[in-house]
């Protein structure tokens, strides 16, 4: 079982990368660099954090200067999230020191960190959905007026409008947060950071759910923060984003500082090698499998508001890719196919037989599994341990609350944990304690345990690192080699083109084209996703 195992090996030293050194050597290097560069606004030295004997951070060092974008890079489980929680006052380090503007600081709470000028914009935004934009920006620190200390709502709204004017973002300050898009929620969090005169803004996978246009808008705002002298710690698994916005990098692996340097002095392969401890070869290991007969046929699938006249066929042992821009209707089609939507019309044939799917139980009974895009809210039970998550859909096979079947439950969970190279301390570890990539592996294992004939993977590598992506891709390819049929929904064009035998392209709820693997080029696929191709009546 490959729990808690990550390949390590000596790597050639890339240009510009600085290995972890002795404190004396680090101090000398810092002194030399300090002559030409401004002093760090935030500096961490020897930060360590342990949980129940597990070392999450081990003497980590990090620094970021005013007006600098520093990319924090590492695989899932490398310690990035623990470090962010330490910076923002959620965790207190067991060892080490932290300096802000040259002065030692310790934070007993997230509120203290925010008051000191350190704030975070997370992938999963945490706000009060029923409150307005302005109320969320100033929640907990509303300005008051009069002898009775009543909240000055007019001032709050006026100040919120000024913040969005500064960001050059049009957003109604009286709108409720529940009605905003993911990108707009990120803008609210950035406005909240600006309202507190943040010295350091941490952006943790901020583009994971954004369209290309929204990503470009975020880049513009990052440039504004840089110009204003704000330090930005940028966390992303997408190297094109890192090289587009960041000045420097810091690499963590297994909770340890590995290297730092200027991004202009290192290549992407060298950075990947530092990050995973090995070179990642063949990111898209496509199995040489000849698809068999048609297994699944969807004809004339329609939904009142989400999609119309969707028809496609999936062959045995085939990876059928679905690509489209945000709002194309891909996920909505898959959710309907799994029985999660009502009001759907059309026919579904599985193995040549007509099937009726009105709920997920029907889909599971027919051998269809669905790995959702939102792993935290729809894919896994975070408060349950790994082994119970994996065996949850097959309780009728392993028994329910029967201690005599615990050995079988352990055996099943261990089997899929090993196959997916799950990185965890033990099978009874809570899923909430795992990194994002390992949570996704648990969700994959959970549905593969049902022994499906068709598995729908909706953004299976969203928000996970390149090493975990390679493991997921390799496992999917192996499954297809064993005869499983896969529908792969992905917003990452290289992933679709690298893995799929055929690519179905959607635009505004319609299928616009279907490409065989040999003819699917980035230009053709993007053109079809943009609505430049004529809709097809049927995808054979």
C-alpha positions in Angstrom: 0.0 0.0 0.0 1.4 3.4 -1.0 0.1 5.3 1.9 2.3 8.3 2.9 4.9 7.4 0.2 6.4 9.9 -2.2 9.3 9.0 -4.4 12.4 11.1 -3.5 15.7 11.3 -5.2 18.6 13.6 -5.8 17.9 15.9 -8.7 20.2 18.0 -10.7 20.2 21.6 -9.4 18.1 23.8 -11.8 19.4 27.3 -12.5 18.1 29.9 -10.1 16.9 27.3 -7.5 18.3 27.5 -4.0 18.3 24.3 -1.9 17.6 24.3 1.7 20.8 25.4 3.4 22.1 25.8 6.9 20.8 28.8 8.9 24.2 30.5 8.5 24.3 30.1 4.8 20.7 31.3 4.5 21.5 34.4 6.5 24.5 35.2 4.4 22.5 34.8 1.1 19.8 37.0 2.5 22.2 39.7 3.5 23.8 39.7 0.0 20.4 39.8 -1.6 19.1 42.5 0.7 21.6 45.1 -0.6 19.7 45.2 -3.9 16.1 44.2 -2.9 13.6 45.6 -0.4 13.3 43.8 2.9 10.6 41.1 3.0 7.2 42.2 4.2 6.7 38.6 5.5 9.4 36.2 6.5 9.1 32.7 8.0 12.0 30.8 9.5 12.0 27.2 10.7 8.2 26.8 10.8 7.2 23.3 12.0 3.7 21.9 12.7 2.7 18.4 13.8 -0.7 16.7 14.2 -0.9 13.6 16.3 2.7 12.7 15.5 2.4 13.4 11.8 4.8 16.1 10.6 2.9 18.5 8.4 5.6 21.2 8.2 9.3 20.7 9.0 11.4 23.8 9.4 9.9 25.6 6.4 11.3 29.0 5.3 9.5 31.5 3.1 9.7 35.2 2.3 7.8 37.6 0.1 8.6 41.3 -0.6 6.3 44.3 -1.1 4.9 44.4 -4.7 6.1 40.8 -5.4 4.0 37.8 -6.5 5.5 34.6 -5.0 4.3 31.3 -6.3 4.0 28.6 -3.5 4.3 25.3 -5.3 3.9 21.7 -4.2 1.9 18.6 -4.6 -1.2 17.9 -2.7 -0.1 17.0 0.8 3.1 19.0 0.5 2.1 21.3 3.3 0.8 24.3 1.4 -2.6 24.4 3.1 -1.1 23.9 6.6 1.3 26.8 5.9 -1.5 29.0 4.7 -3.5 28.3 7.9 -0.4 29.1 9.9 0.0 32.4 8.1 -3.6 33.3 8.6 -3.8 32.5 12.3 -5.8 29.3 12.1 -2.9 27.2 13.3 -0.1 28.2 15.6 3.3 26.7 14.7 5.0 24.3 17.1 8.4 25.8 16.2 9.9 28.6 14.2 9.3 32.4 13.9 7.4 34.7 11.7 8.2 38.4 11.0 5.9 41.0 9.5 7.6 44.2 8.3 10.7 43.1 10.3 8.9 42.6 13.6 8.2 39.2 15.2 4.5 38.3 15.2 2.3 35.5 16.5 -1.4 35.1 15.7 -3.9 33.6 18.1 -6.8 33.8 15.6 -7.6 34.5 12.0 -9.0 37.9 13.1 -5.6 38.9 14.5 -3.9 37.9 11.2 -6.4 40.0 9.3 -5.9 43.0 11.5 -2.2 42.7 11.0 -2.7 42.7 7.2 -2.6 39.1 6.1 -5.6 37.8 4.3 -6.5 34.9 2.0 -8.7 34.3 -1.0 -9.5 30.7 -1.1 -10.6 28.3 -3.9 -13.8 27.6 -1.9 -15.0 31.0 -0.8 -16.3 31.3 2.7 -18.9 34.0 3.0 -22.4 34.7 4.3 -24.7 33.9 1.4 -27.7 35.7 2.8 -25.8 39.0 3.4 -25.1 41.6 0.7 -21.7 42.2 -0.9 -21.1 45.3 1.2 -22.1 43.5 4.4 -19.7 40.6 3.7 -16.8 43.0 3.1 -17.3 44.7 6.4 -18.7 41.9 8.5 -17.5 42.0 12.1 -16.1 45.5 11.8 -19.0 47.6 10.7 -18.6 51.4 11.2 -21.2 52.8 13.6 -22.6 56.3 14.1 -24.6 58.2 16.7 -24.8 57.8 20.5 -26.5 54.5 20.1 -23.8 53.1 18.0 -26.0 52.1 15.1 -24.4 50.5 12.0 -23.8 53.1 9.3 -25.1 51.2 6.3 -24.8 54.1 3.9 -21.1 54.4 4.7 -20.5 50.7 4.3 -22.1 50.7 0.8 -20.3 53.8 -0.2 -16.9 52.4 0.9 -17.7 49.1 -0.9 -18.4 51.0 -4.1 -15.1 52.8 -3.9 -13.3 49.5 -3.5 -14.8 48.1 -6.7 -14.1 51.3 -8.5 -10.5 50.9 -7.4 -10.5 47.3 -8.8 -12.3 48.5 -11.9 -15.0 45.8 -11.3 -18.7 46.4 -11.8 -20.5 44.7 -8.9 -23.7 45.8 -7.2 -22.9 46.2 -3.5 -26.5 45.5 -2.4 -26.6 42.1 -4.2 -26.7 39.0 -2.0 -23.6 36.9 -2.2 -25.7 33.8 -2.9 -26.6 35.3 -6.3 -23.0 35.9 -7.4 -20.8 33.8 -9.7 -17.6 32.2 -8.4 -15.5 34.9 -10.0 -17.6 37.7 -8.4 -17.2 36.0 -5.0 -13.4 36.1 -5.5 -13.7 39.8 -6.2 -15.6 40.4 -3.0 -12.8 38.6 -1.0 -10.2 40.7 -2.7 -12.2 43.9 -2.0 -12.4 42.7 1.7 -8.6 42.4 1.7 -8.2 45.9 0.3 -10.6 47.3 2.8 -8.2 46.2 5.6 -5.1 47.6 3.9 -3.7 44.1 3.5 0.1 43.8 3.3 0.0 40.2 2.2 -2.8 38.6 0.1 -2.7 34.8 -0.3 -4.5 33.5 -3.3 -5.2 29.7 -3.0 -6.2 28.2 -6.3 -8.2 31.3 -7.2 -8.8 30.3 -10.9 -10.0 26.8 -10.3 -13.6 27.6 -11.3 -13.1 30.6 -13.5 -13.5 31.1 -17.2 -10.6 32.4 -19.3 -12.1 35.9 -19.4 -12.5 35.8 -15.6 -8.9 34.6 -15.2 -7.6 37.5 -17.3 -9.6 39.8 -15.1 -8.0 38.3 -12.0 -4.6 38.7 -13.6 -5.3 42.4 -14.0 -6.3 42.8 -10.4 -3.1 40.9 -9.3 -1.1 43.5 -11.3 -3.0 46.3 -9.5 -2.0 44.7 -6.1 1.6 44.4 -7.2 1.6 48.1 -8.3 0.2 49.2 -5.0 3.0 47.4 -3.2 0.9 44.5 -1.8 2.7 41.2 -1.5 0.9 38.3 -3.1 1.4 34.6 -2.4 -0.1 32.7 -5.4 -0.9 29.0 -5.1 -1.8 27.2 -8.3 -1.3 23.8 -9.9 -1.4 25.3 -13.4 2.1 26.2 -14.5 0.9 28.6 -17.3 -0.7 30.7 -14.6 2.4 30.6 -12.3 4.7 31.7 -15.1 2.2 34.4 -16.2 1.8 36.2 -12.9 4.6 35.3 -10.5 8.1 36.7 -10.0 9.5 34.1 -7.7 8.8 30.6 -6.5 9.1 28.6 -3.3 8.8 24.8 -3.5 7.5 22.5 -0.7 7.6 18.7 -0.7 6.5 16.5 2.1 6.2 19.4 4.4 9.8 20.6 3.8 11.3 23.6 2.0 13.0 22.3 -1.2 14.0 25.3 -3.2 13.3 28.9 -4.1 14.4 31.3 -6.8 13.3 33.5 -9.7 10.9 32.0 -12.2 12.9 33.6 -15.1 15.8 31.3 -14.1 14.0 27.9 -14.2 12.0 25.8 -16.7 8.7 24.1 -16.2 10.2 20.5 -16.3 12.8 21.6 -13.7 10.1 23.0 -11.5 8.0 19.9 -11.8 11.0 17.8 -10.8 11.6 19.8 -7.7 7.9 19.7 -6.8 7.4 15.9 -7.1 10.9 14.7 -6.4 11.1 13.0 -9.8 10.5 13.7 -13.4 6.9 13.3 -14.4 6.9 11.5 -17.8 3.9 11.0 -20.0 1.3 13.0 -18.3 -1.4 11.5 -20.5 -0.6 7.7 -20.7 -3.1 6.7 -23.3 -3.7 2.9 -23.4 -3.6 1.3 -26.8 -7.1 -0.1 -26.6 -9.4 -0.7 -29.6 -12.9 0.3 -28.4 -15.5 -2.4 -28.7 -19.2 -2.3 -29.5 -21.5 0.5 -28.5 -22.3 0.2 -24.8 -24.3 3.5 -24.0 -26.6 5.4 -26.4 -28.1 8.7 -25.5 -30.6 10.1 -28.0 -32.6 13.3 -28.0 -31.7 14.2 -24.4 -33.4 17.5 -23.5 -33.8 19.6 -20.4 -36.1 22.6 -20.1 -33.3 25.1 -19.3 -29.9 23.4 -19.5 -29.5 21.5 -22.8 -31.4 20.4 -25.9 -31.2 17.5 -28.3 -28.1 15.9 -26.9 -27.2 12.6 -28.6 -24.0 10.6 -28.4 -22.7 7.0 -28.2 -20.1 5.5 -25.9 -18.3 2.3 -26.9 -16.9 -0.3 -24.5 -13.3 0.4 -23.5 -13.5 4.0 -24.8 -12.7 7.4 -23.3 -15.3 9.8 -24.6 -14.2 13.4 -23.9 -16.7 16.2 -23.3 -15.3 19.7 -23.8 -16.9 23.2 -23.7 -16.6 26.6 -22.2 -18.3 27.6 -18.9 -22.0 27.3 -19.2 -21.9 24.9 -22.1 -24.1 22.3 -20.3 -21.6 19.4 -20.0 -22.0 18.8 -16.3 -25.8 19.3 -16.5 -26.0 16.5 -19.1 -24.0 14.1 -16.9 -26.0 15.0 -13.8 -29.2 14.2 -15.7 -27.7 10.9 -17.0 -27.0 10.0 -13.3 -30.5 10.8 -12.3 -29.8 14.0 -10.5 -32.1 16.2 -12.6 -35.9 16.3 -13.1 -37.8 17.1 -16.3 -35.4 15.4 -18.6 -36.7 13.9 -21.9 -35.0 11.5 -24.2 -33.9 7.9 -24.3 -31.0 6.0 -22.8 -29.9 2.5 -24.0 -27.3 0.5 -22.1 -26.0 -2.7 -23.7 -28.7 -2.4 -26.3 -31.5 -2.3 -23.8 -33.7 0.7 -23.0 -33.2 1.9 -19.4 -35.0 4.4 -17.2 -33.0 6.5 -14.9 -35.0 8.7 -12.5 -32.6 8.8 -9.5 -28.9 7.9 -8.7 -30.0 4.5 -7.4 -31.3 3.6 -10.8 -28.0 4.7 -12.4 -25.9 2.7 -9.9 -28.1 -0.4 -10.5 -27.5 -0.1 -14.2 -23.7 0.2 -13.7 -23.3 4.0 -14.2 -21.1 5.9 -11.7 -20.6 9.6 -11.5 -17.6 11.4 -9.9 -18.8 15.0 -9.5 -16.9 18.2 -10.0 -17.5 19.4 -6.4 -15.7 16.7 -4.4 -16.1 18.4 -1.1 -19.8 19.0 -1.1 -21.0 16.3 -3.5 -18.3 13.7 -3.8 -17.1 12.8 -0.3 -18.3 12.8 3.3 -15.5 14.8 4.9 -16.4 13.8 8.4 -16.1 10.1 7.8 -12.9 8.1 7.5 -11.4 6.9 4.2 -12.5 3.3 4.4 -16.2 4.2 5.1 -16.2 6.7 2.2 -14.9 4.1 -0.2 -17.4 1.4 0.9 -20.4 3.7 1.3 -22.1 2.9 -2.0 -21.7 -0.9 -1.5 -22.9 -1.3 2.1 -25.2 -4.1 0.9 -22.1 -6.0 -0.1 -19.9 -5.4 3.0 -22.7 -5.2 5.6 -24.0 -2.3 7.7 -22.8 -1.9 11.3 -21.6 -5.5 11.2 -18.2 -5.8 12.9 -17.6 -9.2 11.4 -17.4 -7.6 7.9 -14.7 -5.0 8.9 -12.0 -7.1 7.4 -13.8 -7.0 4.0 -14.3 -3.3 4.3 -10.6 -2.8 5.0 -9.6 -5.0 2.2 -11.7 -3.1 -0.4 -10.6 0.3 0.8 -6.9 -0.8 0.9 -7.2 -2.2 -2.7 -8.4 1.1 -4.2 -6.1 3.2 -2.0 -3.1 1.3 -3.4 -4.3 1.4 -7.0 -4.8 5.2 -6.8 -1.6 5.8 -4.8 -3.6 7.5 -2.0 -1.4 9.4 0.3 -2.7 9.2 3.9 -1.4 8.0 7.3 -4.0 5.3 7.7 -7.4 4.2 6.4 -9.3 5.5 9.4 -8.0 9.0 8.8 -10.9 11.5 8.2 -11.2 12.6 4.6 -11.3 16.2 5.8 -7.7 15.9 6.8 -6.5 14.9 3.3 -5.3 17.2 0.6 -7.5 18.0 -2.3 -5.9 15.6 -4.6 -6.2 12.7 -2.1 -9.8 13.6 -1.4 -10.4 13.2 -5.2 -8.8 9.8 -5.1 -11.1 8.7 -2.3 -14.1 9.8 -4.4 -12.7 7.8 -7.4 -12.2 4.8 -5.2 -15.7 5.1 -3.8 -17.3 4.8 -7.2 -14.9 2.3 -8.7 -15.8 0.0 -5.7 -19.3 -0.3 -7.3 -17.7 -2.1 -10.2 -19.4 0.1 -12.8 -19.7 -0.4 -16.6 -19.7 3.3 -17.3 -17.9 5.9 -15.1 -18.5 9.6 -15.6 -15.5 11.8 -14.5 -16.6 15.4 -14.2 -13.4 17.5 -13.9 -11.5 14.7 -12.2 -8.3 16.6 -11.8 -9.7 20.0 -10.9 -7.5 21.7 -8.3 -5.0 18.8 -7.9 -1.3 18.9 -8.6 0.6 17.5 -11.6 1.8 14.4 -9.8 -1.7 13.4 -8.6 -3.0 14.2 -12.1 -0.6 11.8 -13.6 -1.6 9.1 -11.2 -5.3 9.7 -12.0 -4.6 9.7 -15.7 -2.6 6.5 -15.5 -5.3 4.7 -13.5 -8.1 5.8 -15.9 -6.1 4.5 -18.8 -5.6 1.2 -16.9 -9.4 0.9 -16.3 -10.1 1.4 -19.9 -7.7 -1.4 -20.7 -9.8 -3.7 -18.6 -13.0 -2.8 -20.6 -14.4 0.0 -18.5 -16.0 2.9 -20.5 -15.3 6.4 -19.4 -16.9 9.8 -20.1 -14.4 12.5 -19.3 -15.7 16.0 -18.7 -12.8 18.5 -18.5 -12.1 22.2 -19.0 -8.4 21.4 -19.6 -8.0 21.0 -23.3 -4.7 19.1 -23.1 -6.3 16.6 -20.8 -9.2 15.9 -23.2 -7.0 15.8 -26.2 -4.4 13.6 -24.4 -6.8 11.0 -23.1 -10.0 10.9 -25.2 -10.6 8.5 -28.1 -13.3 11.0 -29.4 -14.1 14.5 -28.2 -17.7 15.8 -28.0 -17.8 19.6 -28.0 -20.7 21.5 -26.5 -21.8 25.1 -26.7 -24.8 26.7 -25.0 -26.5 23.4 -24.3 -26.0 22.0 -27.8 -23.4 19.5 -29.3 -21.6 21.5 -32.0 -19.2 18.8 -33.2 -17.6 15.4 -32.5 -14.0 14.8 -33.3 -12.1 11.5 -33.7 -8.8 11.5 -31.8 -6.7 11.9 -34.9 -8.6 15.0 -36.1 -9.1 16.8 -32.8 -6.7 19.8 -32.8 -6.8 22.6 -30.2 -7.9 25.0 -32.9 -10.8 22.9 -34.1 -12.0 22.0 -30.6 -11.9 25.6 -29.3 -13.7 26.9 -32.5 -16.5 24.4 -31.9 -16.7 25.3 -28.2 -17.1 28.9 -29.2 -20.0 28.2 -31.4 -18.1 28.5 -34.7 -19.2 25.1 -35.9 -22.7 24.1 -37.0 -24.6 21.8 -34.6 -24.8 18.2 -35.4 -28.0 16.2 -35.2 -26.4 13.1 -34.1 -23.0 11.9 -32.8 -22.2 8.5 -34.1 
